[in-house]
Amino acid sequence: MEHTEANQPNSLSGDMLHGIKAISDFIGWPERTTYHAAASGTLPGVFQLGRKWCALKSEIRSGLQARARGKAA
């Protein structure tokens, strides 16, 4: 079996989303809504690498779940 970064247990590649479209597809929001939430800092787990928006699925999921339970993310 080939050992690629995606196969490694500590790899972020399976958890990482690249671009507003990928992020909005993951959470099911329109791209414009996703962009504004990311830019305003209200979408957990989202950050910029240069000019590109990126996100960690696990952080989005846990942050939104915490918010739904009434806890601060």
C-alpha positions as CSV (number, residue, x, y, z in Angstrom):
1,M,0.0,0.0,0.0
2,E,1.3,3.4,-0.9
3,H,1.8,5.9,1.9
4,T,0.4,9.2,0.7
5,E,-0.4,12.1,3.0
6,A,-4.1,11.4,2.6
7,N,-3.6,7.9,4.1
8,Q,-1.8,9.1,7.2
9,P,-3.9,9.3,10.4
10,N,-2.6,12.7,11.3
11,S,-3.2,14.2,7.9
12,L,-5.4,17.3,7.4
13,S,-6.0,16.7,3.7
14,G,-9.3,14.8,4.4
15,D,-10.5,17.5,6.8
16,M,-9.5,20.5,4.6
17,L,-11.9,22.4,2.3
18,H,-10.4,24.8,-0.2
19,G,-12.5,27.8,-1.5
20,I,-15.8,29.3,-0.7
21,K,-17.6,27.0,-3.1
22,A,-16.3,23.9,-1.3
23,I,-17.1,25.3,2.1
24,S,-20.6,26.4,1.0
25,D,-21.3,22.9,-0.5
26,F,-20.2,21.3,2.7
27,I,-22.5,23.4,4.9
28,G,-25.3,23.7,2.4
29,W,-25.4,27.5,2.4
30,P,-25.4,29.8,-0.6
31,E,-21.8,31.0,-1.6
32,R,-22.6,34.6,-0.8
33,T,-23.9,33.8,2.7
34,T,-20.8,31.6,3.3
35,Y,-18.5,34.3,2.1
36,H,-20.0,36.9,4.4
37,A,-20.0,34.6,7.4
38,A,-16.4,33.7,6.7
39,A,-15.3,37.4,6.2
40,S,-17.1,38.6,9.3
41,G,-15.5,35.8,11.5
42,T,-18.9,34.2,12.4
43,L,-18.2,30.9,10.7
44,P,-16.0,28.6,12.9
45,G,-13.1,26.8,11.4
46,V,-12.7,29.1,8.4
47,F,-9.5,31.0,7.6
48,Q,-7.5,32.5,4.8
49,L,-4.3,31.2,3.3
50,G,-3.2,34.2,1.2
51,R,-6.3,35.2,-0.7
52,K,-7.9,31.8,-0.6
53,W,-10.5,30.8,1.9
54,C,-10.0,27.4,3.6
55,A,-11.7,25.5,6.4
56,L,-11.5,22.5,8.5
57,K,-14.7,20.3,8.3
58,S,-14.3,19.1,11.8
59,E,-14.1,22.7,13.2
60,I,-17.1,23.9,11.2
61,R,-19.1,20.8,12.4
62,S,-18.1,21.2,16.1
63,G,-18.5,25.0,16.0
64,L,-22.0,24.9,14.5
65,Q,-23.1,22.0,16.7
66,A,-22.0,24.0,19.8
67,R,-23.9,27.0,18.5
68,A,-27.0,24.9,18.0
69,R,-26.7,23.7,21.6
70,G,-26.5,27.4,22.7
71,K,-22.8,27.3,23.6
72,A,-20.3,29.8,22.2
73,A,-18.0,28.3,19.5
